[in-house]
Amino acid sequence: MLIENRNYLRLHHRMLLEQINNNIEEGKEVIIEPSKNGSPTMKICLNNNNHNYIHSRYNPENEAIKMIDQLEGLDEYNHIIFVGTGLGYHIKEFSKRYPNISISIFEPNLEVLHNFLAFQSLSDFTKGQIKSFITSQNNDAIRLELQKITNKKDEKIFVYTLPSLSKQYSNEEKIILNTLKELLKGKKSNLATNVSFQKRWTINSIKNFPVVIKTPNILQDIDKTVFKDKPAIIVAAGPSLNEEIENLRYIKENGLAYIFSVGSAINALIENGIYPDAACTYDPQGHNYKVIQILKDRGIKNIPLIFGSSVGFETLDGYPGNMLHMIMNQDSISQIFFKDYKEMDIVLDAPSIAVVMFQVLCKLECNPIILAGQNLSFQHNKRYANGIKYDFISTELSEEQQKKLITIKDVNGNSVYTDDGYNSMRRELEMYIGFFHKIDVINTTKGGANIQGASFKTLQEVISTKLTQKNTIDKEWYKGNSKYNLDYINIKNQQLKETAGLFEKQMKMVASDLLEINSYLQKKQLKNMERKFNKFDKSFNEFWNNEFYNSFIAPIFRVHTKRLEEEIQTIKFEGNLEKKGLSVVELFSNFLNECQAIYQFVLPFFEELNKSINDHCLENSIKM
């Protein structure tokens, strides 16, 4: 390997360097020999003692030129993934012609990659052009690396497989293309979710915080030993739930397992006289309260509510029973108020409450975890089990919705219809099942989507083989007291009040600096403007690092903030001062206007929170 490449890998890809050093046996599979024009070419030994030439035996440079000549429309792309390197003639030729298109390299054969790095100097490529090396053939590892690429703004990706390796890497090429398609589709979905929910997540977290500090955290404030190795059922609202009502009634009456109702399933259970051990909710939307309205309307006090800290705040108003919470990763408020936040068990946001509660039950060490009513597909075009009706969503699919359905396999290997939303839930559930692989997961959903990692058994079969011990649950499992450090919360509350006042002054300072930059720009006083950039950088950094801004303002427009960070990097490398000035004024003026509007919007919520914390801390100090 070339010394400069070794140094580069040591700085930027140390694990790859160690991988190559530990796995290379020279001359085992790859042979380098001179071509007719004297340039080295490569051949790989195949299993049948034949050889596959990766490059031309006559003129590999000329072959590479012809390869790149055949590529059309590359100006539409900003990233290319090369599948297979060989000695990299084609990659080098591409780099010469398209220095502004970033490159990722997929080469699982470490001996081939070693030879590539022994022949091509990475310093000959445009600085920073090669972004990543992917060497694993494991689906999950490939997905993770591709996710890093697609996470960047507006990434348009072209995949090119070296023709001589197309047969050998056909499976990997298919995985890469399918994964990219799925990730880019998911990126649009995540972006839409962030845009839709970013304001609700923050306002909910602010409004819910007084309830959070008064209620037990299910992952730290209750006796978790009551769940260890105990069976738990996640009951979802799919149409197949209709067939399991009597089985669930039997389980409840005999205390055979903990029953956790997720989302809308609570309505079907209550209508059938079955009170689960908890109702669970996390949806940040304003209409989420309707899901558990039946419990409020009937004044049912003996069903504990487990809520995500960023749940729609209307959900918690007037809840008649005990409440417990779980801290969600979308909650930016708890992060700043809890001293030991980094050591806490945080629950990751997910496409469905079933996936959220699966995480929680795994952390509580329930075993087995049984899924019921988890159709993740449509049964006779129905969305929900009987007894579930809402005014904000139809229980049956419209003809237009039916046209957009896709086909997947059900638990019996038959075809069943689903949509992108349910499919996303299924994939994420499968991911967590794989992560918590030591826990036995059983899917009892008749006719539901097949969930990889979860064995299918009917609930009747599970009762007779797995749920054989009566009264196995602790009916008072939910009892516990909040143990958050109120002294620390009170101190942070006072500090945030001060930083909120400081933020307003910092915002005015940044606005003033922008006006001066714009003034110099209009007068063409570019040297004065350049000197002003330094002052602007300082005032903007103080604004940007303000604790109040990062906890209460930035999360509300996180999508715009991410775009701003990306645009700042582009502006930094702009050599034309006038263009740079115009970009700075336009970009930051728009950003500042949005900040000002959000500040005015969020301030009343912050002041309400500030008072609630003061009152709670005062009340507790009097009690003590």
Long-range contacts (C-beta under 8 A, 24 or more apart in sequence): 1-114, 1-117, 1-118, 2-117, 2-118, 2-119, 2-121, 4-121, 4-122, 4-123, 5-117, 5-118, 5-121, 5-122, 6-117, 8-122, 8-123, 9-117, 13-133, 16-133, 16-135, 19-110, 19-135, 20-110, 20-113, 20-114, 20-117, 23-110, 24-110, 24-111, 24-114, 25-111, 28-111, 29-109, 29-111, 30-109, 30-111, 30-112, 30-115, 32-87, 32-115, 35-59, 35-60, 37-61, 40-87, 40-119, 41-87, 42-86, 42-87, 42-112, 42-115, 44-109, 44-112, 44-168, 52-164, 52-168, 53-164, 54-84, 54-86, 54-87, 54-112, 54-162, 54-164, 54-165, 55-86, 55-87, 55-89, 55-164, 60-87, 60-89, 61-89, 61-93, 63-89, 64-89, 64-90, 64-92, 64-93, 65-93, 67-93, 67-163, 68-93, 68-94, 68-97, 71-160, 74-98, 74-101, 74-158, 76-156, 77-101, 77-156, 77-157, 77-158, 78-102, 78-154, 78-155, 78-156, 79-103, 79-104, 79-131, 79-149, 79-152, 79-155, 79-156, 79-157, 79-158, 80-104, 80-157, 80-158, 80-159, 80-160, 81-105, 81-106, 81-134, 81-149, 81-157, 81-158, 81-159, 81-160, 81-176, 82-106, 82-160, 82-161, 82-162, 83-159, 83-160, 83-161, 83-162, 83-165, 83-169, 83-172, 83-173, 83-176, 84-112, 84-161, 84-162, 84-164, 84-165, 84-168, 84-169, 85-112, 85-113, 85-116, 85-162, 86-112, 86-116, 86-162, 86-164, 86-165, 87-115, 87-116, 87-119, 87-120, 88-116, 88-119, 88-120, 90-160, 90-162, 91-120, 92-120, 92-124, 92-125, 95-124, 95-125, 95-126, 95-129, 99-126, 99-129, 100-126, 101-129, 102-128, 102-129, 102-130, 102-131, 103-129, 103-130, 103-131, 104-130, 104-131, 104-132, 104-133, 104-134, 104-145, 104-149, 105-130, 105-132, 105-133, 105-134, 106-134, 106-135, 106-142, 106-169, 106-172, 106-176, 107-133, 107-134, 107-135, 108-134, 108-135, 108-136, 108-137, 108-172, 110-135, 137-172, 139-175, 139-179, 142-172, 142-175, 142-176, 142-179, 143-179, 143-183, 146-176, 146-179, 146-180, 146-183, 147-183, 150-180, 150-183, 150-184, 150-187, 151-187, 152-566, 153-562, 153-563, 153-566, 157-184, 185-420, 186-424, 189-420, 189-424, 191-559, 194-558, 194-559, 195-559, 197-284, 197-285, 197-330, 198-555, 198-556, 198-557, 198-558, 198-559, 199-556, 199-557, 200-284, 200-285, 200-286, 200-310, 200-312, 201-284, 201-310, 201-330, 201-331, 201-332, 201-555, 202-332, 202-333, 202-552, 202-555, 202-556, 202-602, 203-313, 203-556, 203-602, 203-605, 204-284, 204-309, 204-310, 204-311, 204-312, 204-313, 205-309, 205-310, 205-330, 205-331, 205-332, 205-333, 205-334, 206-333, 206-552, 206-602, 206-605, 206-606, 206-608, 206-609, 207-313, 207-605, 207-608, 207-609, 208-307, 208-309, 208-310, 208-311, 208-313, 208-316, 208-325, 209-309, 209-333, 209-334, 209-337, 209-609, 209-612, 209-613, 210-609, 210-612, 210-613, 210-616, 211-316, 211-323, 211-325, 212-309, 212-325, 212-327, 212-334, 213-337, 213-482, 213-484, 213-486, 213-489, 213-613, 213-616, 214-482, 214-616, 215-323, 215-324, 215-325, 215-482, 216-324, 216-325, 216-478, 216-479, 216-480, 216-481, 216-482, 217-324, 217-325, 217-326, 217-327, 217-344, 217-482, 217-483, 218-306, 218-324, 218-325, 218-326, 218-360, 218-364, 219-326, 219-344, 219-345, 219-347, 219-360, 219-363, 219-364, 220-344, 220-345, 220-483, 221-324, 221-480, 221-481, 221-482, 221-483, 222-324, 222-477, 222-478, 222-479, 222-480, 223-474, 223-477, 223-480, 224-364, 224-365, 226-473, 226-474, 226-477, 227-258, 227-361, 227-364, 227-365, 227-366, 227-477, 228-364, 228-365, 228-366, 228-367, 229-365, 229-366, 229-367, 230-257, 230-258, 230-366, 230-367, 230-472, 230-473, 231-256, 231-257, 231-258, 231-366, 231-367, 231-368, 231-369, 231-370, 231-466, 231-467, 231-472, 232-257, 232-258, 232-259, 232-260, 232-361, 232-364, 232-366, 232-368, 232-369, 232-370, 233-257, 233-258, 233-259, 233-260, 233-369, 233-370, 233-371, 233-372, 234-260, 234-262, 234-354, 234-357, 234-358, 234-361, 234-369, 234-370, 234-371, 234-372, 234-374, 235-259, 235-260, 235-261, 235-262, 235-265, 235-269, 235-276, 235-372, 235-373, 236-262, 236-263, 236-265, 236-352, 236-354, 236-371, 236-372, 236-373, 236-374, 236-375, 237-262, 237-263, 237-264, 237-265, 237-267, 237-268, 237-373, 237-384, 237-385, 237-388, 238-373, 238-374, 238-375, 238-376, 238-377, 238-379, 238-384, 238-385, 238-445, 238-448, 239-373, 239-375, 239-378, 239-379, 239-380, 239-382, 239-383, 239-384, 239-385, 240-372, 240-373, 240-375, 240-379, 240-385, 240-445, 240-446, 240-447, 240-448, 241-265, 241-268, 241-372, 241-373, 241-385, 242-268, 242-385, 242-386, 243-446, 244-372, 244-373, 244-444, 244-459, 245-272, 245-274, 247-459, 247-460, 247-463, 248-274, 248-372, 248-459, 249-273, 249-274, 250-463, 251-463, 251-467, 252-276, 254-470, 254-471, 255-470, 255-471, 255-472, 255-473, 255-475, 256-463, 256-467, 256-468, 256-469, 256-470, 256-472, 257-370, 257-467, 257-472, 257-473, 258-366, 258-473, 258-477, 260-306, 260-357, 260-361, 262-352, 262-353, 262-354, 262-356, 262-357, 263-291, 263-352, 263-353, 263-354, 264-291, 264-384, 264-388, 264-390, 265-373, 265-385, 265-388, 266-291, 266-292, 266-294, 266-295, 266-303, 267-291, 267-294, 267-387, 267-388, 268-384, 268-385, 268-386, 268-387, 268-388, 270-294, 270-295, 270-298, 270-300, 271-386, 271-387, 272-387, 275-300, 275-302, 275-303, 276-303, 277-303, 277-304, 277-473, 277-477, 278-303, 278-304, 278-305, 278-306, 278-324, 278-478, 279-303, 279-304, 279-305, 279-306, 280-305, 280-306, 280-307, 280-353, 280-356, 280-357, 281-305, 281-306, 281-307, 281-308, 281-311, 281-315, 281-353, 282-307, 282-308, 282-310, 282-311, 282-326, 282-328, 282-349, 282-353, 282-356, 283-311, 283-312, 283-353, 284-310, 284-311, 284-312, 284-330, 285-312, 286-312, 286-314, 287-312, 287-390, 287-392, 288-312, 288-314, 288-315, 289-314, 289-315, 289-317, 290-390, 290-391, 290-392, 291-315, 292-319, 295-319, 295-320, 295-321, 296-320, 304-478, 306-357, 306-360, 308-347, 308-356, 309-333, 309-334, 310-349, 322-478, 324-478, 324-480, 326-356, 326-360, 328-356, 332-550, 332-551, 332-552, 332-554, 332-555, 333-551, 333-552, 333-609, 335-551, 336-492, 336-496, 336-547, 336-551, 337-484, 337-488, 337-489, 337-492, 337-493, 338-484, 338-485, 338-488, 338-489, 339-485, 339-488, 340-485, 350-425, 350-428, 351-421, 351-424, 351-425, 351-428, 352-425, 352-428, 352-429, 354-425, 354-429, 355-425, 355-428, 355-429, 355-432, 358-429, 358-432, 358-433, 359-432, 362-432, 362-436, 362-439, 366-439, 367-439, 367-440, 368-439, 368-440, 368-441, 368-442, 368-466, 369-439, 369-440, 369-441, 369-442, 370-441, 370-442, 370-444, 370-459, 370-462, 370-466, 371-441, 371-442, 371-443, 371-444, 371-445, 371-451, 371-454, 372-444, 372-445, 372-459, 373-445, 374-429, 374-443, 374-445, 374-448, 374-451, 375-422, 375-445, 375-447, 375-448, 375-449, 376-418, 376-422, 376-423, 376-425, 376-426, 376-429, 376-445, 376-448, 376-449, 376-451, 377-408, 377-410, 377-416, 377-417, 377-418, 377-422, 377-447, 377-448, 377-449, 378-405, 378-416, 378-417, 378-418, 378-419, 379-447, 408-449, 408-450, 409-449, 409-450, 410-447, 410-448, 410-449, 410-450, 411-443, 411-445, 411-446, 411-447, 411-448, 411-449, 411-450, 411-456, 412-447, 412-456, 413-450, 416-447, 416-448, 416-449, 418-449, 422-449, 426-451, 442-466, 486-616, 486-617, 486-620, 487-617, 489-613, 489-617, 490-613, 490-614, 490-617, 493-610, 493-613, 493-614, 493-617, 495-547, 496-547, 496-548, 496-551, 496-606, 496-610, 497-610, 499-546, 499-547, 499-548, 500-548, 500-552, 500-603, 500-606, 502-546, 502-548, 503-543, 503-546, 503-548, 503-549, 503-553, 503-599, 504-599, 506-539, 506-542, 506-543, 506-546, 507-543, 507-592, 507-595, 507-596, 507-599, 509-539, 509-542, 509-543, 510-536, 510-539, 510-540, 510-543, 510-588, 510-592, 511-592, 513-539, 513-540, 514-584, 514-585, 514-588, 514-589, 514-592, 517-581, 517-584, 517-585, 518-581, 518-585, 520-581, 521-578, 521-581, 521-582, 521-585, 524-578, 526-577, 526-578, 526-581, 529-577, 529-581, 530-577, 533-584, 536-584, 540-588, 548-606, 549-595, 552-602, 552-606, 553-595, 553-598, 553-599, 553-602, 556-598, 556-601, 556-602, 557-594, 557-598, 560-591, 560-594, 564-591
